[in-house]
């Protein structure tokens, strides 16, 4: 909300005295007591206004400090704005009209989108004292950072236990954050570079069950008495994990350590009910994708001023799908660098590594998640590589690699990967 933004970010600039409204504006509307965020792009030519309101073309006029415009979506709906410009802010009312519906009138405030902060990037050493169990826009930011800054901090495990084995909070994937990223606004993309992940204790917990969504009736009978907690030793020097109390046939079973973050998220907008930190969606969240490792970059759509970044749910390693319901759950030392791509709107999480681009689908079933991942990758290829729908089909049909990333929670996850070497010719075409 406007009140949560820094005074410096919203400072009225002297060179705005000419009252030229040209630029990118950010609207906060009072929607029956709940903030709703919208984007406004204006171009002023004399007393005439053109531009876009939430993607719909608009036309209007300026008379002194009075502003009027009408935006139409091409399907019969319109939005009419009456506002006054004062001290760099537009305030007034918006009237929403749709065929067959009663017009809706709401009050709003609009400000010019703050500029990206200047100055050298900073490294923030942050010690968390509170851990949240909802991805909420209402949680107070624990730290404000600028694009390009690095955060060095730590997380508790999914059960709320820290590196010393001390329970700090109830379980359920408690998160470190939220971090407020200056200049990040709805309609932008938040960039999260995972610079460094380090295990900070020598044990992790999992269990001996297989989640219901991955079992048929025969397997369900075989594992019906399972569900016990399993403790693993993390040999950080050798880079392997093994069972502390193995069974007869697993005494020599080891797995390589591959630290990852199960949860990275931005807060959904205030109009949405805050999801628990075990959930996932377009905001990211409990994605449990084992590609969220050191060196990966995650892209998330910004839905609130400052993005409000959360992360947690460290895993020492995890197989595809998180079939046990818990991976090797542990606490983690984390170092990330954040950035913002202004004006770039994406529909959901995307991941990039040195070798691949990865589109993620998070839906109620594996089938729907696969469709979502495919659609997301098609959008990515169309936006960044300028491919036609036929060209997208040709690329996907020859280069797509699917992995089931998550089946343990409410949403299933499927990721679609394309190796960058397959796209080299496309990059040359796009430049």
C-alpha positions in Angstrom: 0.0 0.0 0.0 1.1 3.6 -0.5 1.7 4.1 3.2 4.2 1.3 3.2 6.4 2.8 0.5 9.4 4.8 1.5 9.0 8.6 1.4 12.1 8.9 -0.8 10.6 6.5 -3.4 7.5 8.6 -3.7 9.0 12.0 -3.3 7.5 14.7 -5.6 10.1 15.9 -7.9 10.6 19.6 -8.8 10.9 18.9 -12.5 7.3 17.6 -12.4 6.0 21.2 -11.9 5.2 21.4 -15.6 2.5 18.8 -14.9 3.4 16.6 -17.8 1.7 13.3 -17.0 3.7 11.2 -19.4 5.1 8.1 -17.7 4.3 4.9 -15.9 1.9 5.3 -13.0 1.0 2.9 -10.2 -2.6 2.9 -9.0 -3.9 1.8 -5.6 -7.7 1.6 -5.6 -9.8 1.2 -2.5 -11.9 -1.8 -3.5 -14.5 -2.0 -0.7 -11.7 -1.6 1.9 -9.1 -3.8 0.2 -6.3 -2.3 -1.8 -6.2 -3.3 -5.5 -3.2 -2.5 -7.6 -3.3 -1.5 -11.3 -1.0 -0.1 -13.9 -1.4 3.1 -15.9 0.8 4.3 -18.8 0.1 7.8 -19.9 1.4 10.0 -22.8 0.5 13.7 -22.8 0.4 15.9 -25.9 -0.8 19.3 -25.0 -4.2 18.8 -23.3 -4.7 15.3 -24.8 -4.0 12.0 -23.1 -3.4 8.6 -24.6 -2.0 5.4 -23.2 -3.1 2.2 -21.5 -4.9 1.3 -18.3 -4.1 -2.3 -17.3 -3.5 -3.1 -20.9 -6.7 -1.4 -22.3 -6.3 1.6 -24.6 -7.4 5.0 -23.1 -8.0 8.5 -24.3 -8.6 11.6 -22.2 -7.9 15.2 -21.5 -6.1 17.5 -19.0 -7.5 20.8 -18.0 -5.3 22.5 -15.4 -5.0 20.0 -12.6 -8.1 18.1 -13.7 -7.6 14.8 -15.5 -10.2 12.8 -17.3 -9.9 9.6 -19.4 -11.8 6.6 -20.5 -10.3 3.1 -21.1 -12.1 0.4 -23.1 -11.2 -3.2 -23.3 -12.7 -4.0 -26.7 -15.4 -6.3 -25.2 -17.8 -3.6 -24.1 -16.4 -2.9 -20.7 -15.1 0.6 -19.9 -13.4 2.4 -17.0 -13.8 6.2 -16.6 -11.5 8.2 -14.4 -12.0 11.6 -12.9 -8.9 12.8 -11.0 -7.0 15.8 -9.7 -3.2 16.2 -9.9 -1.7 17.6 -6.6 1.8 17.3 -5.3 2.7 14.7 -7.9 -0.3 12.4 -7.1 -3.5 11.7 -9.0 -6.5 11.2 -6.7 -10.1 10.7 -7.7 -12.6 8.1 -8.7 -12.8 5.3 -11.2 -16.2 4.1 -12.6 -16.2 0.6 -13.9 -19.0 -0.3 -16.4 -19.6 -3.7 -18.0 -22.5 -4.9 -20.1 -25.4 -6.1 -17.9 -23.7 -5.1 -14.6 -24.3 -2.2 -12.2 -21.5 0.4 -12.5 -18.9 0.2 -9.7 -17.3 3.4 -8.4 -14.1 3.3 -6.3 -11.6 5.9 -5.0 -8.0 5.7 -5.9 -4.5 7.2 -5.7 -1.9 7.0 -8.4 1.8 7.8 -8.2 4.6 7.8 -10.8 6.5 4.5 -10.5 9.7 5.2 -8.5 13.0 5.1 -10.3 15.5 2.3 -9.7 17.8 3.4 -6.9 21.3 4.5 -7.9 24.6 3.8 -6.2 26.7 0.7 -5.6 25.1 -2.6 -4.8 25.2 -3.6 -1.1 25.6 -6.9 0.8 23.2 -7.2 3.7 24.0 -9.5 6.6 20.6 -10.3 8.0 19.8 -12.3 11.1 16.1 -13.4 11.2 14.2 -13.2 14.4 10.7 -13.9 13.0 9.6 -16.6 10.6 6.2 -16.5 8.7 3.9 -19.3 7.8 1.9 -17.4 5.2 2.9 -15.7 2.0 1.1 -12.6 3.0 1.2 -9.0 1.7 0.3 -7.8 5.2 3.4 -9.1 6.9 5.8 -6.3 7.8 9.0 -6.4 5.7 12.1 -7.4 7.7 14.6 -5.6 5.4 14.5 -3.1 2.5 17.0 -3.8 -0.3 17.7 -2.3 -3.7 17.9 -4.1 -7.1 21.4 -5.6 -7.4 21.8 -6.0 -3.6 22.8 -9.3 -2.0 21.2 -10.8 1.1 23.2 -13.2 3.3 21.0 -14.9 5.9 19.7 -18.3 7.0 16.5 -20.4 7.2 15.0 -22.8 9.7 13.9 -26.2 8.4 10.4 -27.2 7.4 9.7 -28.1 11.1 10.8 -24.7 12.4 14.2 -25.9 13.8 17.5 -23.9 13.3 21.1 -25.0 12.8 21.6 -25.6 16.6 18.5 -27.9 16.7 16.4 -25.2 18.5 12.7 -25.0 17.6 12.1 -21.4 16.7 8.6 -21.5 15.2 5.8 -23.9 14.4 6.4 -26.2 11.5 4.9 -26.0 8.0 7.7 -24.4 6.0 8.4 -21.2 8.1 9.9 -18.6 5.8 12.7 -16.0 6.2 11.5 -12.6 5.0 9.6 -10.8 3.5 12.2 -8.6 1.9 11.1 -5.3 0.3 12.8 -4.7 -3.0 12.9 -1.0 -3.9 11.3 0.1 -7.2 9.7 -3.4 -7.7 6.1 -2.8 -8.7 3.1 -4.9 -9.9 3.7 -5.6 -13.6 7.4 -6.1 -13.1 9.4 -9.3 -12.8 11.5 -10.0 -9.7 14.8 -11.8 -10.4 16.3 -14.0 -7.7 19.8 -15.2 -8.3 20.7 -18.1 -5.9 24.4 -17.3 -5.3 25.2 -19.7 -2.4 23.5 -22.4 -0.5 25.3 -24.1 2.4 24.1 -26.7 4.9 24.7 -25.5 8.4 24.2 -28.7 10.4 24.9 -32.4 10.0 21.4 -33.9 10.1 18.2 -33.8 8.2 14.8 -35.5 8.5 12.5 -37.3 6.0 10.1 -40.2 6.4 9.5 -43.7 5.0 6.1 -43.1 3.3 5.1 -42.5 -0.3 2.5 -39.8 -1.0 -1.0 -40.9 -1.9 -0.9 -39.1 -5.3 2.0 -41.3 -6.4 0.6 -44.7 -5.3 -1.9 -47.1 -6.9 -4.0 -49.5 -4.8 -1.4 -52.2 -4.7 1.4 -49.9 -3.6 -0.9 -48.2 -1.1 -1.5 -51.5 0.7 2.2 -52.2 0.9 3.0 -48.8 2.5 -0.2 -48.4 4.7 1.8 -48.9 7.9 4.6 -46.6 6.9 4.9 -42.9 7.9 7.7 -42.9 10.5 10.2 -40.1 10.7 13.6 -40.9 9.3 16.8 -39.1 10.3 19.8 -38.7 7.9 23.4 -37.8 8.6 24.8 -35.1 6.4 28.5 -35.7 5.8 29.4 -32.2 4.5 33.1 -33.1 4.1 32.4 -36.0 1.8 29.3 -34.5 0.2 26.9 -37.4 0.9 24.0 -38.3 3.2 23.2 -41.6 4.7 20.6 -43.1 7.1 21.5 -42.8 10.8 19.5 -46.0 11.4 19.5 -48.0 8.1 17.5 -51.1 7.3 19.0 -54.4 6.5 19.5 -53.5 2.8 20.3 -49.8 3.1 23.3 -49.9 5.4 25.6 -48.8 2.6 23.1 -46.6 0.8 24.3 -43.0 0.3 23.0 -40.1 -1.7 25.0 -37.0 -2.9 24.2 -33.7 -1.2 22.6 -31.1 -3.5 21.3 -28.3 -1.3 18.1 -26.6 -2.7 15.4 -24.2 -1.5 11.9 -25.8 -1.6 10.2 -22.4 -1.1 10.8 -19.0 -2.9 7.9 -16.7 -3.3 6.6 -13.2 -3.7 3.4 -12.2 -1.7 0.1 -12.5 -3.6 -1.8 -9.2 -3.8 -3.9 -8.1 -0.7 -7.2 -9.0 -2.5 -6.1 -12.7 -2.4 -6.4 -14.8 0.7 -2.8 -15.3 2.0 -1.8 -18.9 1.1 0.0 -21.0 3.7 3.7 -21.6 3.1 3.0 -25.2 2.1 1.2 -24.0 -1.0 2.3 -22.8 -4.4 1.0 -21.0 -7.4 1.8 -18.1 -9.8 3.6 -16.4 -6.9 6.0 -19.3 -6.5 5.9 -20.6 -3.0 6.4 -24.3 -2.0 7.5 -25.3 -5.5 9.8 -28.1 -4.3 11.7 -28.1 -7.6 15.1 -29.7 -7.1 16.6 -27.4 -9.7 16.5 -24.5 -7.1 20.1 -24.9 -6.4 23.2 -22.7 -6.2 23.7 -21.0 -9.6 20.0 -21.0 -10.6 18.0 -17.8 -11.3 14.3 -17.6 -10.6 11.9 -15.2 -12.2 8.6 -14.3 -10.4 5.8 -11.9 -11.2 5.6 -8.9 -8.9 2.2 -8.5 -7.3 2.8 -5.9 -4.6 5.0 -2.8 -4.2 8.4 -4.1 -3.1 7.6 -7.6 -4.3 7.8 -8.9 -0.7 10.2 -11.9 -1.2 10.1 -15.0 1.1 12.3 -18.1 1.1 12.8 -21.2 3.2 12.2 -25.0 3.3 15.8 -26.0 2.8 16.5 -29.5 1.5 19.9 -31.3 1.6 18.6 -33.1 -1.5 15.4 -34.2 -3.1 14.4 -36.6 -5.8 11.8 -35.6 -8.5 8.3 -35.2 -7.0 9.3 -35.2 -3.3 7.7 -38.7 -3.1 8.2 -39.1 0.6 6.2 -35.9 1.4 9.4 -34.6 3.0 12.8 -34.3 1.3 15.9 -34.3 3.4 14.6 -31.3 5.4 17.3 -29.2 7.0 18.3 -25.6 7.9 20.4 -23.6 5.4 22.7 -20.7 5.0 21.5 -18.7 2.0 23.0 -15.9 -0.2 20.8 -14.4 -2.9 21.0 -11.4 -5.2 17.8 -9.7 -6.3 17.0 -7.6 -9.4 14.0 -6.1 -11.1 13.0 -6.2 -14.8 10.6 -3.2 -15.0 7.5 -3.5 -17.1 8.0 -7.2 -17.9 4.9 -9.2 -16.9 5.1 -13.0 -16.6 2.4 -15.4 -15.7 4.3 -17.6 -13.2 7.7 -18.9 -12.1 10.4 -19.3 -14.6 13.9 -20.6 -13.9 17.2 -20.2 -15.8 20.5 -22.1 -15.3 23.8 -21.9 -17.1 22.5 -24.6 -19.5 18.7 -24.5 -19.6 15.6 -22.4 -19.4 12.8 -23.9 -17.4 9.1 -23.1 -17.4 7.1 -24.3 -14.4 3.5 -25.5 -14.1 1.8 -25.7 -10.7 -1.7 -27.0 -10.8 -4.1 -29.4 -9.1 -3.0 -32.4 -11.2 0.1 -33.5 -13.1 -2.0 -33.3 -16.3 -2.9 -29.7 -15.7 0.6 -28.8 -14.5 2.0 -30.2 -17.8 -0.4 -28.0 -19.8 0.5 -25.0 -17.7 4.3 -25.5 -18.1 3.8 -25.9 -21.9 1.8 -22.7 -22.1 4.4 -20.8 -20.0 7.2 -22.0 -22.2 5.3 -21.1 -25.3 4.8 -17.6 -23.9 8.5 -17.4 -23.1 9.6 -18.4 -26.6 7.1 -16.0 -28.2 8.1 -13.0 -26.0 11.9 -13.4 -25.8 12.6 -15.2 -29.1 9.8 -13.7 -31.2 8.7 -17.1 -32.4 5.3 -17.6 -34.2 3.0 -20.2 -32.8 4.1 -22.6 -35.6 7.8 -22.0 -34.7 7.0 -22.5 -31.0 5.5 -25.9 -31.9 8.5 -26.8 -34.0 10.9 -26.0 -31.1 8.9 -27.7 -28.4 8.4 -30.8 -30.5 12.1 -31.3 -30.8 13.6 -29.9 -27.6 11.1 -30.1 -24.7 12.1 -32.2 -21.6 9.5 -32.7 -18.9 10.1 -33.6 -15.3 7.5 -34.1 -12.5 8.8 -31.7 -9.9 6.2 -32.0 -7.1 3.3 -34.4 -6.2 3.4 -34.1 -2.4 1.2 -31.0 -1.8 -2.1 -29.5 -3.0 -0.6 -28.5 -6.3 1.4 -30.8 -8.5 4.4 -29.5 -10.3 5.7 -30.2 -13.8 8.7 -28.4 -15.3 9.5 -28.1 -19.0 13.2 -27.7 -19.8 14.9 -26.6 -23.0 18.7 -26.7 -23.3 20.2 -23.4 -24.3 22.4 -24.9 -26.9 19.2 -25.7 -28.8 18.3 -22.0 -28.7 21.5 -20.5 -30.0 20.3 -20.0 -33.5 17.1 -18.4 -32.2 19.1 -16.0 -30.0 21.0 -14.9 -33.1 17.7 -14.4 -34.9 16.2 -12.3 -32.1 19.1 -9.9 -31.7 
